[in-house]
Amino acid sequence: MEERVRPCRQRALAILALAILSVSPWVGWWPLLFLIPSAAFFATADHFLTRVARPELVMFAAWIGSELTIAGAVSLAGAGRVVALCWLAIPVITLSSRFSTRGVVAGVSIASALVLAVGFGIGAHTVLQSPELVIAPLALVLCVAVLSTPLMHSDIQHRSDAVIDQLTGMLNRKALSARTHELAQQSQVTGEPVGVIVADLDRFKRVNDTHGHATGDMVLKEVAYLLRKQLRAFDLAYRLGGEEFLILVPGSDLEQTAELAERLREAIAADPLGEGLEVTMSLGVGASGRDERFDYAAVFAEADAALYRAKRNGRNRVCVASKLDHAADAVLSLHQLEPAVDFPQPQPM
């Protein structure tokens, strides 16, 4: 979000600078007392943003600095400029784009406290005679926060809806595209491999046809839950559509990714899903090599081909993509990755 806000903030500062220059013959140059330091606060925060563990605290500190600078400038201007406290509402506009509801409440509280402190501190008699000088800035600060927060939350919800599969709560194809691009860049720097698992529920159409789509949806949600239970915090699971899933496993080579795939297969096969349903899953595994850039399209094609081999070989199993210098149909050893009971005949997909 800061990447989006930064150019807007720079344009806003430029607009304010032009406004100050245009009215300086009447009001003087005192507004520059807050404009220049405020720009400096945020420039400093931008410099440290990627270098600290809690960047939001750095940005909030810069935000507080800008509010204190505005309040200080109004104080120096004297009681005749109390109405300028309305300028404290400008930074409030950006609160909900950066911080949680707790941060918004904290920011609004700070801005409101500054309005009262400066208003009564430099011109208590004037404020008591004309209370609108303080009430107007307070109302503006509160209204800006009240209006901007739900709008920002709505935007966040819409962006979340765009990348989240509403049935299973998993990420969808749109989110996958951005993540694979990030992993390609990371792998180029770190040299770490990236594993890909493509998984498909076996004979899922039969579940829908026999038990209905409501039961089918229940199965998909339960499978998504079981998959996520087996994953690390930085492994990401996606629903590609229908009954097909994909898992990205950063930092895992082919063998490690295959071991995870087997755990996933066992978790699905071992969990009865109600109504006498015994659901199984076939999985294909691929991975990029160490010290090479992650090519998602190539690794996905290998994993997808391995998935089709798992389907042809009887389902409910894990197959691993072969490397270019190995036989075309390399499959993991029966010891680790074949189910205890094999299917004697290949089944149609």
N, C-alpha and C positions, 0 to 999 in steps of 0.2 A: 504494500500500500504506500509506503514511503516513496517508492519510485514514481508512483502516480501523483502524489501530493507535491513533491519537490518542484517540478516545473510550474505547477499552479501557484505555489507559494512565491516563486520568483516573479511570476507575472503580477501577482497581487502587490508585492513590494514595489515593483516598477510603477504600477498604477498609483499607489499611495505617494510615491516620490514625485510623480508628475502633479498630483493634486496639491501637495505641499508647496511645490515651486509656484504653482498658479495662484495660490492664496497668500503667499508669503508677504506681499506688500500690506496686507490687512492684519494677519495674525502673527507674523514673524516667522522665525526659523525654528522655534522651539520643538515642533513635531519631529524634527530630525533627531532630537535627543532620544527618541525611542526607536525610530525606523532603522538607523544604522546599527545600533547594538543588537536589535532583534535579528537582523540579517546575520550578524556575526555569531550570535548564539546558535542559530540553526546550521550555519556553515561549519562550525566546530563540531556540532552533533553529527552531521553527515560524515565528517572525517573519521569519527570514532565508531560509527554505527556498526561496521562490520568487524570491529576489533575487540568487542566486548561480549561477554556471555549474555548480558541482559540489555540488548539495544533499546528496548522500550523505555527503560529507566533513563538512558541517556537522552532520548527524545523528550521524555516528560520533563527532565531537568531543563532542557532548552526551552520548552514551552513555558515553564514557570518563570524562567529568566526573561522571556519576552513580556509576560504579564507584569512582572516587577518593574521592567524598564518603562512600560507604558505608564504605570502608576507613578513612578518616580518623575517622569517627564511632566505629567499633569500637576504633581505637587510643586515642581519648580515653577510652573506657569502661573500658579496662584489661584485664588478663589474665583477669579473671573473666568477661568477655563474649566470649571468643574464639569461642565456638560461634556467635555472631551473624554470623560470616563466611558462614554459609549464605545470608544475605540477598544476597550477591553473585550468586547464581544467578538472582535475579528478572530483572534486565536481560538476562541471557543468553537468556532465553526469546524475546526479541524480535529477536535477532540475525538469524536466518535469514529473517525476514519482510522485512528491509530490505536485507540485504547479500548479496553473493556468497559462495561457499564460502571464498574467501580472506579475506573480511571476518569470517566466522564463526570461522575459525581464529585470526585476529588477536585477536578479542574474547575467545575462550576462553583464549588465551595470557595476555592481560592480566589477566583475572579470576583465573586460576590463580596467576600471579605475585603478585598482591595478597594472595591467601590465604596463600601461603608467607611473604611479606614481613611482613605484619601479624602472622601467627601466631607466627613466630619472633622478630619484632622486639619485641613487647610481653610475650611470655611464653615464652621459649625453654625454660626449665626446666619449666614446666607442660606444654608441648607434648611435650617428650621423655618426661615421665612418662605423659602421656595423648595419644598420637599421633592418636587418633580425633578429637580436637578440630580437627585440620587435615585429616585424611584424609576425614572426613565432608563438609566443605564442598567439597573438591576433587572428590570422587566426585559430589556433587550438581551442581556446575557442569558436569562432563563429561557426566553422564547427561542433563541438560536439553538440552545442545547436540546430543548424539547422537540423542535422540528427536525433538526439534523440527525438526531440519534435514530429514530425509527426509519428514516430514509436510508441511512447507512446500513442498519441491520437488514432492511429489505434487500439492499444490493448484495450484501454478503450471503443472504439466504438464496437469492437467485443464482449467484455464482456457485454456491454449494450444490443447488439443484442441478446445475448444468453438468457437474462432474460426478454426481453420486447417483447410483442406481437406486431408484426409490423402493424397489421391492426388497432387495437384500441389504441395502446400506453399504454395498461395496462401491469402489470407484468404477467409472465406466470408461469407454474407449477414448472419450475426449480428454480425461485426466491422464490416460496412458500415454498419449502422444507427448505431452509436456514432460512427463517423468522419464521416458526413454531418452529424450534429448538431454536432460540433465545427467543421466547416468552415463551417456556416451562421453560427455565432457569430463565427468569425474574420473572415469576409467582411463581416459587419456592422460590425466595428471597423476593418478595414484597407481596405475598399472594393475589394479585389482580386477578379478573376473566378475562377471554378472551372470547369474543363472536365470533361466526362464523355464517355467513349468506351464504347460498347456493341459488343462484337465476337462474331461467331459463325462457327464453322468451317463451310465449305461442304460439303454432302453428307456429313456425318460418319457418318450412319447407314449409308451405303454402305461405309465403312471397316469398321465393326463387322460388317456382314453378310458382307462378302467375306473379310476377314482375321481376324476374330474379335475378341472383347472385349479380349484381352491386348494385341493390336496397337493397338486403340483407346485403351487406357490409356497405352500407350507414346507415342502421338501427343499425347495431352493433356498428359502430363508434359513432352514436348519443346517443345510450343507454349508452355506456361507459362514454361519456361526462356528461350525466345526473346523472349517479351514482356518479361520482367523485365530482360533485357540492354539493352533500349532505353530503360528508364525511369530517371529521376533517383531519388535516395535518398528524396525525400519524395513521389514519385508512388506511388500504391498500386494494386495489381492484385488483383482478386477473381474467384473462380470462382462464378458465380451458380448453376451447376448444368448437368449435361450438358456440352455443348460451347460454352456461352455464358460470356463473360468481360466484366468491366467494369473500367475504369481511371479513377481520379480524378486530375485534373491541377490541383492548386492553383496559382493565380497565372497561369493560361493562359486567354487569350480564345479565341474561336471559331476564328480563323485559326491560332493557335499549336497548339491542340489538334488541328485537322485535319492540320497538318503532322506531328505526332507519330503520328497514326493512319495516315497514309500510310507512315511509316517502319515501323510495326508490320506493315502489310500486306505491304510489300516484304520484310521479314525472314522472314515466314512463307512467302511464295511462293518465295523464293530458296533455301530450305533443304530439300534432299531428306531425307526421314525414314526411309529404308530400305525394303526390300521393294518398291521401285519406286513408293512413295507420293509423290504430289505434292499437298500439302494447301494450300488457299487459305483466305482469311478475308475476310468482309465486315464492314464497320465503319460504325457510325453515330455522329455527333459532335454534341454539344450543349455549351453553355456559358452560364453566367450573365453578365450584363453587369457592367461596372465600376461601383463605387459603389452596388451593390444587394446585398441579402441573398441568399445562395445558397439557392435553393429546389430541393432535390434531386428531389423528386417531379416538378416541372414540367420540369426540365432532362433528367431521365432519360426522361420520356415523349417529349420532342422527339428525343433521341438514338435511342431505340428505334424511333420512326417512321422516322427516317433509315436505320436498319439495314434495316428492311423494304423501303424503297425500293431500297437497294443490292442486296438479294436479288432483287427484281422486275426490276431493270435488268440482271441478268446475273451477279451475284455477283463476288467477287474485286475489290472496289472500296470506296471510301470515299464516303459521302454525308453531307452536313452539314444539320443542322436549320435550317429557315427561321425567320427572325424574323417577328413578327406583321405587320410592315409590308412583307413581301416575299412573293413568289409561294410557293405551298404546297409546291412540289417543287424548291426551290433545291438545286442540286448543285454541288460544287466544280468548278473549271475542269478540263477534260480535260487541260490542260497539266501540272498538278501531281498530280492525284489519280486519273485514269483509267488502267487498265493498258494496256500497249502493244497487247495483243490483246483485242478486245472479243468478247463472245458475241453472235451475231446474233439469237438468239431468247431471250426471257425463259424461265427455267426454273422449274418448280414448286418450292416450298420443301420 
